[in-house]
Amino acid sequence: VSLQVGLQRPDTPITDRPPGAPVRAGGTAATDPETMAASRRDGAGGEGERFPDTATGLWTIHNRRYNLTSFLDAHPGGRFALELARGRNCTELFESYHSLAGERPRAMLAAYYVEDAARGDHDYAETFSWASTPFYDALKARVRAHFRGRSHKATPAMWLHHVVMVALVVLCYPSLLRGNWLALLVVSVAYFLGPAAMLHDGSHFSLSKWAWLNRVCAYVGSAHSSVYMWDHQHTIAHHSYTGLHGCDPDLYHFTIGARSKIPLPGIGAVGLPGFRPSPSLRPLPTRLGRHAWLLGWLTRALLTTFGPSVLEEVLMYAPCFPFGGSSYLGIIALRRHSRARLAAHFAGRAVVVFLGVVLPFAALAMAPPLSLTSLAKAFAFGVLPFAVNGMYYYAVSQVSHIQEACFASTADEGHPLVNNEWAIHQVQHTVDYGITDALTKHMSVGLNNQAVHHLFPQVAWVHYDALAPILERTCREFGVTYRHHRGFAEAFFHHMLFLKRVNESDVYAAPKRRMMSQATLKFLGEVARPAAAAPPTAATGDAGSSHR
């Protein structure tokens, strides 16, 4: 999907403005299709309005604009699924979520057609090649044949899995508040395997054919992440532009603040602990030593849940954030919400922090007798639930997307024009593990089969091990390399080996073109600062300077 990336001024030259950069017409909102189309074509307006036009906007699919307003309540996947894509180029979302529906959805679009988007328009995108998709077409036909006469949604056994995990969280939480270490471990892991997985699956509409049930299940797991941010960061951005710099927010969670300047006595100015997940991100400062990335890795892995769920949400609305709550990390524009809806949103995040951090700490800190040991334990129980959950989530998910093979073609992709089938791109930017192992499937809630998940997000993870051989056979026939490890241990070893190579060297394979504005690049630390000028030399009398 051509995301609302970059957030640049509408008068930015076409060569610099990324496809999908949100531009909304100034003045009153247009309500008829002709006015809406004209406002998009002209790109009028100032930079004060940076949200996608989710109230009256059009849907752009294969660079053709449609007005689906009258179809919102009739959409089989629910009204919300369409509202999430409104005001955006949603080609990749449309194709992946209708991958099992045949040609009917595409045929229905004709009745809602308004006009074509022109090259250079904010909703025009040509990141991937959709003119001919023989690989994806063959794969879709085989997966449709697999599900003929059966449901691709959650099975009774999968529902039982979720019910058991939710019950474990609810039943063990009181024991956690009393300081039981086993309860802390059970709650942390069971929450990921149950409620957090329900957030993930419900947001992908894969649990049930009933849209309302998917939405309810997503909110059950909202301690893992707010549904509002998850919809943008994961469902839209990560799934549409997996591994693409400037488009996939998952590449930047681990470097935010790592290039900041925090003075430490005897050491100098250092940034927050972090690590590079890709050679196409600028090298981090190494003032603390060559192996400092290990501290950054441990810190960020433990914060994999709490960071995006709480810290990044606060950051995006903080005065220091340059985009004023209009986008996720400056990468994807957020849907507009009223002040009341935003207040409810942050009230929900406050409840999450209270139940997950404050209450466990307070329950143990105030329990007699008060001592340094009891305070230390209280601190541990206030921190560890999110930390254990975050480490588990990092381990089963990031080992698939942060591998050397996932970035092997980055330097040659010439962003933002990948010129490849989107489905092939998804396979190339994923390295799975234990793809047919039932235990691995359940302990990772299907994240061991990321390639299948990305190509068919509406399919419940309980079916992935059956679809993996179909994907592997199709890849073999079309000459597409489908990489997977025998198990988690092997995948994790290669993941860490890749991180060591990237973070202990200055290798920097800068993308030929990033889909970001300068403001976003500066915020994420991807703009090199000039080095301090050297003193004038006797030979030249000129001050030298260098740039990384």
N, C-alpha and C positions, 0 to 999 in steps of 0.2 A: 504494500500500500504506500502511496506517495504521502508520507507523513508530513505533518506541519512542522518541518524541520527548519532550524535556522533563525526564524523570527526576525527577518531583516526588514528594512524599510521597503515599501512597495516600489520605490524608484531605483532600487539597486539594479545594476545592469544584469541582463539575463545570464551572462557567463558566470556571475557570482551568486545569484540568488538560486537556492536549491529548489528542485521541484517540490511542490507541496508547501512552500513557505506561506503561512497564513496571511492573507490580505483580505480585509473586509471593507466593503464600501463605506464611506463616511455618511453622516446624516442618519435619517431614519431607516429602519430595516426594510428591505424590499420583501414583498410577499408574493408577487406573481413570478412565474418562471422566466418570462422575458426580461423583467427588470433584474432578477437575480443573475441571469446569464450575462446580461450586459455589464453589470457591476463587476463580475469576475473577469470579463474579457478586457475591460478597461483598466482594471487594477487601481481604481480610484481610492482615495482615502489616505489618512495619515497613519502613523505608527502607534497611535494611542490605543487602537483596537487590535489586540494580538491573538484573540481567541478565534478558533474556527467558527464559522457561522452555523452553530448547531441548532439555532432556532428556526431559521428559514432557508438554510443552505441546501445545495443539491448534492447528489451522490455521483461521484465520477468513477466509472468503471471502464477500463481499456480506453481511457481518454475520451469517453463519451459521457455527457452529463444527463442525469435522470432526476426527475422529481418524483420521489417515492412517498410523498406525504400521505396520499390517499391510501397507500398500501401498508402503512405502519401497523394498524391493528389487525390486518389480515396476514401479516408475515408469520409463517409457521414457526420460526425460531423466536418469536416474540418481538414486541415493539422495541425493547431496549437494544437488541442486537443491531437494528437499523439506526437507531438514534446515536449509537456509539460511532458509527461510520459517517454520519452526516457531516457535510462540509469538508470532506476529505476525498482524496483519491483512494478508493478502497478496493482496488483490483485484486490484490493478493488475498485480502479477507474474503472477498466474494468467491474467488476460485477455490480456496482451500476449504471453506465451510460448506460449499455446494459440490464438493468433489464426488459425493456419492449420489447426487440428485440427477445426473444425466444432463440433458439439454433443456429441460423444462424451465429452470430459473432464467437462463439466458434468453429463451424465447419470450418469456413474460416481460422482460425489460423493454421490449420494443414499444409497448403501449405507454411507457413513461418517459420516453426519450425527449430531450429538450434541444440539445445541440452538441457539437463536438468541442472539446477543449483544444485550443491552439498551442503549438509549441511555444514555450515561454510563459504560458499562463501558470498561475500558482498551483493549479490542480492537474497540470500536465506532467506525466511521468513516463520515462522509458528506461527505468533502472534494469528491468528484466525483459527478456524476449518472450512475448506471448503470441507472436504471429504463428508459430508452429511449435507444438509441445508434444512430440511423439512419445517421449519417455513418460511424462505425467499421464497422457491419455491411456497408454497401455496399462500403467500401474492402476489407474482409477478403474478401468474396466475389470481387471482381475480382482480388485478389492470389492467392487460391487458384486461380482459373481460369488465371492466368498460369503457375503452377507445376504445373498438372495434367500428370502424366506426366513430370515432371522434378524434380530435387533442388533444394532451396533452400540446401543447404550449400555448402562451399567446392568450387570446380571444380579440375581438375588444374592449370590455369594459375595459380590463386590459391595452391595448395600450392607450385608452383614458385617463385612470388614470395617466399614465406616462406623456402623452403629457400635461395634465393640470398642473401637478406638475412642469415640466420643464418650462412651460410658466410662472407660478407664480414666480419661481426663477428669470427668466430673467426680468420680468416686475417689480418686487419689488426691484431688486438689486440697481437701481439708487436712489430709495427712501431711501434705507439703507445707501448709501453714503451721503445722505443729513441729516442723523441723525434721521430717523423715526423709533421709537421703534417697532411699529407693523410690519413694513417691515423686521426688524431684525428677529423677531419671525417667520414670514411667510417664509422667505428665509431659515432659519435654519431647520425648520421642513419639509418644502416642498422639500428641497434638499435631505433629507433622504428618504422621501416617493417616490421621483421620481428618480433623477439621481443616488443616492447611491443604490437604489433598482435595477436600471438598471445595475450598476456595478456587483452587486451580482448575478442577474439573467442571465446577459450576460455571466459572467464567468462560470456559470453552464450550458450554452448552452440551457437554458429553454425558452427563449423568442421566438425564431424562428427556423424553420428548416434550414434557411440559415445561415451558419457559419459566414459569413462576417458581417451580421446584428447583431448577438450576440456580435461580437467583437467591432463593432462601439458603441453599447449601453454600453458596459463595460467601454469604454473610456469616455463616457459622464459623468459617475460618478466618475471619477478619482481624484476629490478633496477629496472624502471620503477615498480613499487609492489608491496608484499607482497600476495599473493593474499587473505590474510585481511582486510586493510583494504579492498582494492579491492572485494571482494564486498559489503561494507557501504556504503562511501562511494559507489561508482559503480553497481553492479548494482541494489542495493535503493533507496538514497536518491535519487540523482540521477535515475535513470530513472523512478521513481515520482512524484516531486514536482519535476519540472524547473522551476527558476526560482522556486519558492515559498520565501519567507523563513521561516526557522526549520525548514525541512525539507530543503532542498538544500544539502549541505555545500560545494558548489562556489562558492557565493556568498561564503564566508567565508575561503577560503584567502588572499585578498589583503589582508585587514584585520587578521589576527591579530597582536597586538603593536603595531599602528600607533597605538594610543591609550595605550601604556605611557609611563612617565615615566623617561627616561634623561637625566641631567644632562649638558649640554655647556657648557664654559666660553665665556662671551660670548654664548651663544644661549639657554640655559635648558633646561628639561626638554622633550625631544622623544620621540616614539615611533619605532619601527622604520619604515623606508620601506614605504609601502603605498599602495593606491588603492582607491576605491570602484567596484565593478562595477555598482552599481544605485543609483538615487535613493532607494530604500527602506532603505538603510543610512545610519546617522548620519554626517554630514560628519566628515572627519578633521581634526585640528589643522593649521593652516596657518602655524605659527610660522616655518617655513623658507621661506615665500613661496608665492605663488599657484600657481606651476608646480612645486612640490615633488612633486606626484603623478607627474610624469614619471620622477623617480628611483625612486619607489615602483613604478611600472609596470615599469621595466627590471629592478629587483631581483627583484620577484615573478615576472616572466615567466621570468627565468633560473633561478629556483628552482621552477618549476612541476613538475618531476620530483623533485628532491632534497628539496623541502619536504615534500610529503605522504609520500614514500617513506621518509624518514629522520627529519627534524626533527619532524614532527607525531607520528610514532609514539613517539619518545622523550618528547615533551611529554605525551602522553596517559597515560603511566605515571610521570611525574615527580611528586614530592611537591607541587609547586605546582598541579597539575591537580586541580580540585575533584571530579572524577568517578572517580578511582582506576582508570582503565583499563576502566571499565564501558561507555563509550560513545565514539563518534567525535565529538570536539569538543563533547560534550554534546548532540548532535543525534540520533543513532541509536544505540541500544543494541547492544553487541557480543555475539556468541555466546560462551557460556561455554567456556573451555578450561582444561585442567589446568595445573598449574605446569610439568610436563614439556613440554607442548605449547607453552606460552608461551616456555619456555627455548629450545626448538628454533626457534621463530619469531624470537626476537631473535638467535639464533646465525646464522640466515639473513640477517638485516639486517646483522649484523657482516661477513659474507662479502661482501655487496654493497658496503659501504663500503670494505672492504680492496681488492677488485678494481677498484672504480671510482675511488677517491680515493687511498688509502694507497700501493698498489703503484705506480701511475704516478708519484706524487711521489717515493717512495723510490728507484725504479729510476733516475731522472734525477738526483736530489739526491746520490746516492752514487757516481755515475759520475765518474771523474776527467776533466779537472781541476776542482776545486771553485772556484767563483767566484760572484759576485753574479748574473751572467748565467745561469749554470747553475741556480742556486737559483730565479731568477725563472721560468725555463722549466719547472722541476720543479713549481713552484706552479701555473703555467698548465695543465700536463697533469694535475694533480690536481683542478683545478676545472672546466676547460672541457668534459670529456666530459658531465657531468651538465648543465652550463649550456647547451651547444649543443642537447642533446637536449630540455631543458626549454623553450627558446625555440621550437624547432620544434613541439613538442607544443602549446604555448600558441597559436601562430599558427594552426595548422590546426583547432584545436578550439574555442577561446574566441570566435573571431570569429562563430561561429554562435549562441552563447547570450548574448553580451554585446553587444546591439544595442538601440537605442532602441525598436524595435518589439516586442522581447521583453518589455518592462516597461510597455508602453503602457496595459495594463488593470490593473496591480498595485493602484492605489489603489481600484479599484472591486470588487476580488474579495472583499473582506470575509473574509479568511483566518480560520479554515481552511475555510470553506464556499465553494468556488469555484462550485458550482452550474452546472457545464458538463460536457460530455462530456470524459472524460479525453483521448481522441484529439484533440479540437479544441484542448484546452489545450496538448498537445504541439506541434501545428502553430503555434499562436500564440506560443509561447515559443522559436521557432527561426527563424533566417534563414539559409538555405543559400546555396551558391555553386557555380557551374559544375556544375550537377546532372546534366548528360548528357555532360560532357567526360571522356573516358577517362583522359587524363593527370592531370587534377585528382583523379580518383577514386583512382588508384594512389599519387599523391604524398601524399594525405591519408588513405590506407587507408580510404576510404569516409566519413570524417568531414565531407566536404563535403555529404553527404546525411543530416544529423542527424535530420530529421523522419521519413524512412523508417526510419532505424535505431531510433529510439525506439518507433515504432509496431510494428515487426517485428524485435525484437532477436535473434531466433533465426535470422534470415536473414543469410547471409554478405554482406559488403560488395561483393563482385564483382557482385552482382545489383542494387545500388541504382540505378544509372543507368537500368536498364530499368523500375524501379518508380516512379521520380520522375514520369514523365508520367502514370502511373495515378493517383498521389496528386494531381497538379495538376488533372487532369480531374475527379476526385471533389470536390475542394475547390471548384472552380468551380460544380459542380452544386448544392452545398449552401450556397453563399454563404460559405464559409470562406476567409479570406485566407491564401494560401500565399506567403510572401515569399522571394525568392531573388535573389542578385546574379549578374551575368554571369560573374564570375570571382573569384579570390582577392583580387586587388589592390583591386577595388571594395569587397569585403566588409571588407577590412582598413582601408581608408580610412574607411568609415562606422563601423567599430568604434572607431577612435581618435578620430574626431570626437565620438562619443557619450561616450567617457570624458572628453574635454576639457570638454564641457558639464557633466557630472555633477561632476567634481572641481574645477572652477574656479568653482563656485557653491555656495551654501548650501542649494540646493533639497533638501528632505527630505520625501518622500511616505511617511510612516510607515504601514505596514500597519495596517488596522483591528484586526487581532488576529494575533499571532504564535503559532505552535505551539512555544513554548519556555518553559522554566521561568525564573524570575528568576535562578537560579544560572548557567544557560547564557547568558542575556542579559548578565549582568555579565562573564562570562568572555570573551565575544566583543566586549565594549565597546559593546553596543547599549543600555545603560541610561545615561541622561544623568546626569551628576553636577551637583549644584547649583553655581552660580557662587559665587565668594567674596563674602561680604556686604560691601555698601558701608558706609562710615562713617555714623553717624547725622547726619541733616540738622538744621539749626537750626529749620526750620519744623515738623518732625514729631517729631524726636527718636527716630525709628524707624530700624532698620537695614533697608535694602532688600536684596532678593535677586532673582535671576533664574534661570530654568531654560531650557535649550534644549529 
